Amino acid sequence: MAVSIGVVGCGQWGMNHVRIFSTAHGSSVGWCCDPKPERLSAVTRQYPHVRTCAELAPVLEDRSVEAVVVATPTSTHYAVARAALEHDKDVMCEKPMGTSAQQCEELIRLAQARQRVLMVGHVFVFNPAVRKLHEYVTRGELGALYYLSARRTNLGPIRGDVDAVWDLASHDLSIFDFLLGGCAPMRVSACAGAFLNSGRADVAFISLEYPDRIVANIHLSWLDPQKRRELTVVGSAKMAIFNDVSLEAPLWLYDKGAAVSHEPYDSFETFRIRSWEREATVPTVPRLEPLLQEAEHFLECVRTRRNPQTDGMNGLRVVELLEAISHSVAQRGAPVVPTARAVGRTPAPVSR
């Protein structure tokens, strides 16, 4: 029997969820909830069989609805997800899971107490190119990792309830978390600029220091002439670039690098750096929609009661870093040691 889904929030991204869960195998959309009448009218025109409501109560009180997708503004994620869990619904909440680590911890405890599935919409973890990159990293294709560098820029869209860090950095932090196996950075530092609104940053530059001397940086902006969604990963053996804007070749693998010669030297003249540059390759990446892969994973977790790959702990780790970045920005770039409440904690499998 198909899993009945209630979608809360029918903006642009929420409508993508409506589309996906209306067509994914083993699911159907029973309700759509949004306070804006024009959005509900758009749902009715495209999906006349779906019931609509402006308030959350009808979705939560319908016992046939097994799971709720939270696609509302960030500032409301915690309240909506909490209400759904309290009504014994499984939840997939868009990123970030909350606006504080404390909110995330409360949702995790509630989901465990109610034996509910709690998943966070870190959609890039389900991107086929990112998953291929993860394969290269985990099997040592790139060698020892040196650094990761991400750029996520565009002219807008500008949010009204959070700044660019909380809107955009979740994506790259979740990718870093995935590639590095949940390893938390030891320190973060960040500086930001608020040019459109003095109280809300629209551009930020973030630096992270991970164990094993791995460093990373992220450039975020709502105020940039170019749309860029790029990630460069550099290792001792090879390098890779993920470009989400490129549909034809989203992932490139470069067999190039440099290393210090092991031959003895006694002066600068005899010091040598060995470099190499061989062929670059474009790995075959399946043309699968990441949001569909994410939705199918959520449905599998609902049916089997397994923990999602991007579970509450994963969401908590990302929010802990967002808090640390915000603290560093407030201190004009001073290094901040992130809290690590999510590290080493593995929740028990959920059950009915």
N, C-alpha and C positions, 0 to 999 in steps of 0.2 A: 504494500500500500504506500502511496506517495506521502512524503513528509509535507505537512501543511505549514507554510511559512507566513509570518506576518512581517511586512517591511515597514519600518518606522522611519520616516524621512524620505520624501519623494522629490528631492532636487535632482540635479544631473546625475550624481553618482548613485543615489537611491534608485533612480529609474533603471540604471544598469543592473542593479540587483533584481529588480522586478523582472526585467527581460531574462536574466540568467536563470533565476529560479522558476520562471514560467516555462522554460524550455529544457532545463536540465533533467536528465533521467532520474525518476524517483522523487520528484518534488513538485509542488504546486504552490502558488501564491493565493492565500485565502483572504488576506486583508492588506490594505495599504493605509497608512496613517500619516497625515500631514496637516498642519494648521492652515495652510494656504489653499483656498478653494480652487484656484486656477490649476494647482498641481494635481489635486484630486480629479478635476475635470479631465486633465490630460491622461490620467490613469484610466478613467472610465472609457475614454475614446479608444485607447489602444487595447485595453484589457477589460471588456465589458462584464466579464464573469467575476472580476475581483471586487469584493466589497471594500468600501472606503469609509474613513471616519476622520474627524478632526481632532478627536481626543484619543488618548491611549487606552482607556478602559475597555472598549469593545474588543480590542485585539487580545488583551490580557484575560478577559473573562470568557473568551471562546475556548472551551476545552479541546476543541478539535485542532487548534493551533499548537503545534509541538515546539516550534522554534521561532525566534524573533531575530531579525537582522536590524541592527541599529545603525542608521545612516544619517543621523541628525547632526547639527553643528557640534563641534568638539566639546564645548562647554556643557552640553546636555548628555553626553555619553554615559556618564556615571549614573545619573538619575534614571534614565530609561533602561539601562542594562540592569540596574538593581531591581527596578519594579518588575521586569520580566523574570528575573531569577526568583524573586519572591512569589511569583505566580507559577513557579515550576516549569518555566520555558527554558529550553536550551538557547544559548545566545551566541551570535556572531556580531561582535562590535567593531565598527570601523576604527581605524587608528586615529589618534592614540586612545588607549582604553579609558583613560581618565585625565584629569588635569593635575593630579598629584599621585605620588606613590601610595599615599594612605588610601586614596579612593580605590586604587588597583588592588591593594591588599584586602580591602573589605569585599570587593567583588569576588576575589579568589576564595576567601573564606566562605562567603555565601554560596558560591557554586559548589564547593566541596560539601558543605552542610546539606544542601538540597540535592546533591548528586546530579548536578546538571553539567552539560558541556558548556565551556566558556572558551570561545575562540576570538582572536583579534585579527582584523583584516589587514595584515601585512602582506599585501598582494604580491609584492616583488619576490617574496620567498617562493611563489608558485610560478614565476616567470621561467619558461623553459631555458632561456639563455642564462639566467642567473643560476639555475639548477645545473646546467652544464659547466658553468664556471666553478660551482661548488665541487663538482666531480674532479675537476683539474686540481683544485686546491687540496682536497682530502686525499687524493692518491699521490700527491707530491709532484705533479707535472710541472709546477712553477718553481719547485725547489723550496728553500726556506723563504718565507714571506718577508719582504722589506717594508713595503708601505701600500696603503690604499688611498686613493684620491677621488673624491666625488664632486660633481658639479650638477646642481639642480636649479636652473634659472629660467625665467620667462618674464614677460611683461604681464603680471597678474597670474591667475585670479587672486585678488586681494580679499582676505577674510576680514570679517568684522568682529570676531570673538577671540581670536588668538593671533599671535605674531607669526612671522615666517618660520621661525625655529620650530614651533609646535605644529605648524601646518606641514612643513616640508621635511624636516630632519628625520621624522619617524621612518620615512622610506629608507634612507641610507643607513641609519642606525640599525634597522632590522636586517638589511642586507649584510652589514658588517657582522652582526650577531650570528647570522646564518653561516657565513663563510668561515668565521673564526670559532665555530662550535659553541656559541654561548659564552665565550670568554669576555669578561668585563674589562674595560680600560682602567688603568690605575689612576690616571689623571685626565682631566679635560680642561681646556681653556677656550674662550671665545670672545670675539668682539663683534659688535653689531651696530648698524645705523638705522635710525628712524627718520626717514626723509618725507614720507607722505603723512605720517601721523606721529607726533612727538612721543606718544605713549606706547607705540607698538613698532617693533623692529620689522623692517621690510627687507633687510639684507644682513647676512651674518657670515662670518668666517670662523670655523670650528676646528680645533686641533685635539687629537686624542692620542694618548700613549698607552699601548697595550703591553702585556708581558712579552718576553722573548724579543724585546727591542723593536716590535712592530709599531709603526706610527701611522696615523691616518689624518686626513683633513676633509672637510666638507665646505663647499661654497654654496650658499643658498641666496636666492633673491627673487622678489616679486617685481623688481625694477631693473630689468635687463633687456637689451635689444635682441637677444637670441634665446630660443628655447633649447635648453640643453639638459639631457638626462644621461650623464656619462659616469662611468666608474672605471678607473684604471687600477689594476693590481700588478705590482711589480715584485718578482721573486728573484732568487739567486740564479735560477736556471732559465726561466721564461717570463714573459709579461703578457697581460691580457687587457683588452678594453671591451667593456659592455656599453653599447650605445642604444638606449631604448627608443630613440627617435628614428633610428635606421631600421626599417622593416625588412629589407633584403638581407642585411648582414649585421645583425645586432651584436655579434660576438666575434672578436678577432684574437688570435693567439699568435704572439710574436716570439720567435726563437732568437732572441737577442739579449745581450746583457754585458756586464763587465765584472771583472774580479781582479784582485791584487795577485800578481805573480808570486808563487811560492819560492822562487829562486832567491838566494841570499843577495843582499845589496848593502853597500857601505856608503853610498852617497845618493843625492837626488838624481844624478845622471843615470845611475844604474837601477833606480826604482822604476818598476814597470806596472802598468795597468793593462791587463789583457781584456780585450773586448771582442765581441763576435756579433755578427748579424747575418742570420740565415733567412730562410723563407718565412713569410707570414702566411698563416692559414685561416680560412673562414670555416669553423666547425659547422656541421649540419645541426641545425636547431629546429625541432618540430614547431610547426606553425599552430600553436595551441593558445587559446585566449587565457591569460593568467587568471582573470576573474572567474572563468568557468572552472579552471583547475582548483581554485580556492573553494568555490561553492561545492564541487563534487567531494572535496576532502571533508568539508563541514558536514555534508549529508552522510558520508560514510561514518564519521564520528558519532553523529546522532543515532545512526542505526546500530553501530557496534559498541557504543559507549566507550570508545577509546579516547585518549587525550589527543587533542589536535597538535599538530607540529607548532603552530603559532598559538599556544595556549596562554592562560592568564599569566604564568610566570614569564613567558616571552614578552608579553605586553608590559609587565612590571619592569623588566630590565630596561626596556626602551624608555619608559616614562622616568625611571630613575636617572637616566642619562640626560633626558630633556630638562629635568630639574637642575642637574648639575651644570648644564650649559647655561641655563637662565641665571643661576647664581654667579657664574663666571662673568657673564655679560654685565650683571649688576655691579660687579667688582672691577669693571674695566679690564677684563681679560685675565684676572688673577687665576692661577691654576686651582682647580677644585677636585677633591677626591670624591668620586660618586659613592653613594651608599650602595650596599650590595645585599639587600634583603632577599633578592631572588636567586642569588648564586647558590648552587648546591641543593636546592629544594625541588624535589620532584613529587608532584601530587599523585595520589593514588588514582587508579582508573575509576571513572564514574560508572554508575550502574543505575538501573531503573528501580 
